[in-house]
Amino acid sequence: MTVVGPFGLSVRDQALETDVQAGLAAVEAGLLEATKSEVPFITDAAQHLVKAGGKRFRPLLVMLASRFGDPHAPGIVPSAVVVELTHLATLYHDDVMDEADVRRGVASANARWGNSVAVLTGDFLFARASHILADLGPEAVRIQAEAFERLVTGQILETAGPRDGRDPVAHYLDVIAGKTGSLIAVSGRFGALMSGADESVVDILTQYGERLGTAFQLADDVLDIASDSHESGKTPGTDLREGIPTLPVLRLREMAAAGGDPADLELVRLLDGDLTDDARHAEVLARLRLHPALEQARRDTVRYAQDARAMLAPLPDCAAKAALEELCDAVVHRAG
């Protein structure tokens, strides 16, 4: 049994382990090649987050999904590079929007070079992803374009907030389905599609990725509150400080509105205050870590991960299916 990929995923099959390791190594080489420029400064900026590492969750999902067809088909590694480049590009943009100082344990690009360079570097990565995508055919281009539209729509919906009368939790789940679920769904879809898997398998792995992506983001929401910077690779409470309404905060507001508990109402008032104040931010973070709303968010994460696992039921039993099931468990473990 060897540990590979994100979260210490255990692969118990020698052939699968060998192929996954080789595939991820090829993706890593592809990422470095795709982020090279004739301008050294652009190369430095574009490779900043590539070299910082990361879970490579999306490429891993591409590799595992490809096992239901020909796992050595030529489009698999390039499609994995495309989804990871797209993801990295969104991180550059997200850090500008969130005014984040740390990403993956290193200074964010905007903190190091300023917002303009960070935004333009993200655009550069989108361009390089599109260049690779063009060689994968019009169907791949269409799939990626639809996912990217959903991703951007999710970001806009988050910025706009829920319309009057809309349940904030339901709105937020729609947001993360777009922002996170869409690209993880594409990872499963590309892996199966590029391998020549049956259409029914492609559909199953797409839906699995959508649900797993939601669980993945909900686990990040929990980590933003519960973890320290060593665990998460970014400053704890970043979303909290920026006023981003992640699920633990939404569950707190829901509980406060329903129960009227004075302590809950006081915590909501603190949340609505100036969280750029370090002392206030630390107090809110500490109190949220002990609040039942955080445990409710964990339960929500488990539910989506279980839904993802259930999607796999029609697939034949094999090492890749077992690894995909373990990914569901690993996502839950992150939020534990």
C-alpha positions in Angstrom: 0.0 0.0 0.0 1.5 3.3 -1.1 0.4 6.8 -0.3 -0.1 9.1 -3.3 -1.9 12.3 -4.3 -3.9 14.5 -2.0 -4.8 13.8 1.6 -2.5 10.7 1.7 -4.7 8.6 -0.5 -3.8 4.9 -0.2 -3.5 2.9 -3.4 -3.5 -0.8 -2.7 -3.1 -2.0 -6.3 0.4 -2.1 -7.7 -0.5 -1.4 -11.3 -2.8 1.4 -10.4 -0.2 2.9 -8.1 2.4 2.8 -10.7 0.2 4.4 -13.4 -1.2 7.1 -11.1 2.3 8.1 -9.9 3.6 8.2 -13.5 0.5 10.2 -14.6 0.9 12.8 -11.9 4.6 13.1 -12.6 3.8 13.7 -16.3 1.2 16.3 -15.2 3.8 18.1 -13.1 6.2 18.2 -16.0 3.3 19.5 -18.2 2.5 22.2 -15.7 6.1 23.5 -15.7 6.3 23.4 -19.5 2.9 25.2 -19.9 4.0 28.0 -17.5 7.2 28.8 -19.3 7.5 32.1 -21.1 10.1 33.9 -23.2 9.9 36.6 -20.5 11.6 35.4 -17.3 9.5 37.5 -15.1 6.3 35.9 -16.5 7.8 32.4 -15.9 8.6 33.3 -12.3 5.1 34.6 -11.7 3.3 31.8 -13.6 5.3 29.0 -11.8 5.0 30.6 -8.4 2.0 28.5 -7.3 3.0 25.5 -9.4 6.3 25.2 -7.5 4.5 25.8 -4.2 3.0 22.4 -4.6 -0.6 21.6 -3.8 -2.9 18.6 -3.6 -3.3 18.1 -7.3 -6.7 16.8 -6.5 -8.1 17.4 -10.0 -5.3 15.7 -11.9 -5.6 12.8 -9.6 -9.3 12.5 -10.3 -8.5 12.6 -14.0 -6.1 9.7 -13.6 -8.5 7.6 -11.6 -11.4 8.2 -13.9 -9.3 7.2 -16.9 -9.0 3.7 -15.4 -12.5 2.9 -16.7 -11.2 3.0 -20.3 -7.7 3.1 -21.7 -5.7 4.8 -19.0 -2.8 5.5 -21.4 -4.8 7.3 -24.0 -3.0 10.4 -25.3 -5.5 13.0 -24.1 -5.5 12.1 -20.4 -2.4 13.9 -19.2 -3.0 17.1 -21.3 -6.6 17.3 -20.0 -5.3 16.9 -16.4 -2.9 19.8 -17.1 -5.8 21.9 -18.4 -7.9 21.5 -15.3 -5.0 22.2 -13.0 -3.9 25.3 -14.9 -7.5 26.5 -14.8 -7.7 25.9 -11.1 -4.3 27.7 -10.5 -5.5 30.7 -12.6 -8.6 31.0 -10.4 -6.4 31.0 -7.3 -4.4 34.0 -8.5 -7.7 35.9 -9.1 -9.2 34.7 -5.8 -6.3 35.9 -3.8 -6.7 39.4 -5.3 -10.4 39.4 -4.6 -9.8 38.2 -1.0 -6.7 40.3 -0.5 -5.0 37.1 0.8 -1.4 37.3 1.9 -0.6 33.5 1.9 -1.4 30.7 -0.5 0.0 27.1 -0.1 2.3 28.2 2.6 4.0 30.9 0.6 3.4 34.6 -0.1 0.5 35.0 -2.5 1.3 36.4 -5.9 -0.6 39.6 -5.2 1.3 40.0 -1.9 4.6 39.5 -3.7 4.1 41.4 -7.0 0.8 43.3 -6.6 -2.7 42.9 -7.8 -2.1 43.8 -11.4 0.6 41.1 -11.9 -1.5 38.5 -10.1 -4.6 39.1 -12.3 -2.6 39.1 -15.5 -0.7 36.0 -14.5 -4.0 34.3 -13.9 -5.1 35.4 -17.4 -1.8 34.0 -18.8 -2.6 30.6 -17.3 -6.1 30.6 -18.7 -4.5 31.3 -22.1 -2.1 28.5 -21.8 -4.9 26.1 -20.7 -6.9 27.1 -23.8 -3.9 26.4 -26.1 -3.6 22.9 -24.8 -7.3 22.4 -24.9 -7.5 23.3 -28.6 -5.5 20.1 -29.4 -8.1 17.9 -27.5 -10.9 18.7 -29.9 -14.1 20.8 -30.1 -16.0 18.6 -27.6 -13.3 19.2 -24.9 -13.3 22.9 -25.7 -17.1 23.0 -25.2 -17.0 21.1 -21.9 -14.3 23.4 -20.5 -16.1 26.5 -21.7 -19.4 25.4 -20.0 -17.5 24.6 -16.8 -15.7 28.0 -16.9 -19.0 29.8 -17.4 -20.4 28.0 -14.3 -17.3 28.8 -12.4 -17.5 32.5 -13.2 -21.3 32.5 -12.6 -20.7 31.0 -9.1 -18.2 33.7 -8.3 -20.6 36.5 -9.5 -23.4 34.9 -7.4 -21.2 34.9 -4.4 -20.3 38.6 -4.9 -24.0 39.6 -5.5 -25.4 37.6 -2.6 -28.8 35.8 -2.4 -31.8 37.6 -3.8 -34.5 38.7 -1.5 -36.3 35.7 0.1 -33.7 33.2 -1.0 -32.4 30.8 1.6 -28.8 31.9 2.1 -27.6 28.3 2.6 -29.3 27.1 -0.6 -27.7 30.1 -2.4 -24.3 29.3 -1.1 -24.5 25.7 -2.2 -25.4 26.9 -5.7 -22.3 29.2 -5.5 -19.9 26.4 -4.6 -21.4 24.0 -7.1 -20.3 26.5 -9.7 -17.1 27.7 -8.2 -15.7 24.4 -7.2 -18.0 21.5 -8.2 -17.9 22.4 -11.9 -14.2 22.0 -12.5 -13.9 18.9 -10.3 -16.8 17.4 -12.3 -14.9 18.2 -15.5 -11.9 16.3 -14.0 -13.9 13.2 -13.7 -15.5 13.7 -17.1 -12.2 14.4 -18.9 -10.6 11.3 -17.4 -13.4 9.0 -18.5 -14.0 10.7 -21.8 -10.4 10.8 -22.9 -10.0 7.2 -22.0 -12.9 6.2 -24.3 -15.1 4.9 -21.4 -18.8 4.2 -22.0 -21.1 7.3 -22.0 -22.8 6.0 -18.9 -19.5 5.8 -17.1 -18.6 9.4 -18.2 -21.9 10.6 -16.8 -21.4 8.8 -13.5 -17.9 10.2 -13.0 -19.1 13.7 -13.9 -21.9 13.6 -11.3 -19.5 12.0 -8.8 -17.1 14.9 -9.3 -19.8 17.5 -8.9 -20.8 16.1 -5.5 -17.3 15.5 -4.4 -16.4 19.0 -5.4 -19.1 20.4 -3.2 -17.9 18.3 -0.3 -14.3 19.4 -1.0 -15.3 23.1 -0.7 -17.3 22.5 2.4 -14.3 20.8 4.0 -12.3 23.9 3.1 -14.9 26.1 4.8 -14.5 24.0 8.0 -10.7 24.2 7.7 -10.8 28.0 7.3 -12.3 28.1 10.8 -10.8 25.0 12.5 -7.3 24.7 11.2 -4.0 26.5 11.7 -1.9 27.8 8.8 0.3 24.7 8.9 -2.6 22.5 8.0 -4.3 24.6 5.5 -1.4 26.4 3.8 -3.2 29.8 4.2 -4.0 32.2 7.0 -6.8 30.8 9.2 -10.0 32.8 9.1 -9.2 34.4 5.8 -12.7 34.0 4.5 -14.0 35.2 7.9 -11.9 38.4 7.8 -13.1 39.2 4.3 -16.7 38.7 5.1 -17.2 35.8 2.8 -20.3 33.9 4.1 -18.9 30.3 4.3 -21.1 27.5 5.5 -20.2 27.6 9.3 -21.1 31.3 9.4 -24.3 30.7 7.5 -25.2 27.9 9.9 -24.5 30.2 12.8 -26.8 32.9 11.4 -29.5 30.3 10.8 -29.2 29.0 14.4 -29.2 32.6 15.8 -32.3 33.6 13.9 -34.2 30.4 14.8 -33.2 30.2 18.5 -32.5 33.7 19.5 -29.8 32.6 22.0 -28.1 35.7 23.4 -24.6 34.2 22.9 -25.4 33.4 19.3 -26.8 36.8 18.6 -23.7 38.4 20.2 -21.4 36.3 18.0 -23.4 37.4 14.9 -23.0 41.1 16.0 -19.2 40.5 16.3 -19.2 38.9 12.8 -21.0 42.0 11.4 -18.4 44.3 12.9 -14.9 45.1 11.8 -13.0 41.9 11.5 -9.9 43.6 10.1 -9.3 44.3 13.8 -7.0 41.4 14.9 -8.3 41.1 18.4 -11.9 40.9 17.2 -11.1 38.5 14.5 -9.3 36.2 16.9 -12.2 36.3 19.3 -14.7 35.4 16.6 -12.5 32.6 15.3 -12.1 31.1 18.7 -15.8 31.2 19.5 -16.8 29.8 16.1 -14.4 26.8 16.7 -16.5 25.9 19.7 -19.9 26.6 18.2 -22.3 23.8 17.1 -22.5 25.6 13.7 -19.1 24.3 12.9 -20.2 20.7 13.7 -23.3 21.2 11.5 -21.0 22.3 8.6 -19.0 19.1 9.1 -22.2 17.0 8.9 -23.1 18.8 5.7 -19.7 17.9 4.3 -20.2 14.2 5.2 -23.6 14.2 3.5 -22.2 15.5 0.2 -19.3 13.0 0.4 -21.7 10.2 1.0 -23.8 11.3 -2.0 -20.6 11.3 -4.2 -19.7 7.8 -3.0 -23.3 6.5 -3.7 -22.9 7.7 -7.4 -20.1 5.1 -7.9 -22.4 2.1 -7.1 -23.1 1.2 -10.7 -19.4 1.0 -11.6 -17.6 -2.3 -11.7 -15.6 -3.2 -8.5 -11.9 -2.4 -9.2 -9.0 -0.7 -7.6 -9.9 2.6 -9.2 -13.4 2.5 -7.8 -12.0 1.7 -4.4 -9.6 4.7 -4.7 -12.5 7.0 -5.7 -14.5 5.8 -2.7 -11.5 6.5 -0.5 -11.3 10.1 -1.9 -14.8 10.6 -0.4 -13.5 9.4 3.0 -10.4 11.6 2.7 -12.5 14.7 2.1 -14.5 14.0 5.2 -11.3 13.4 7.2 -10.1 16.8 6.2 -13.1 18.4 7.9 -12.9 16.1 10.9 
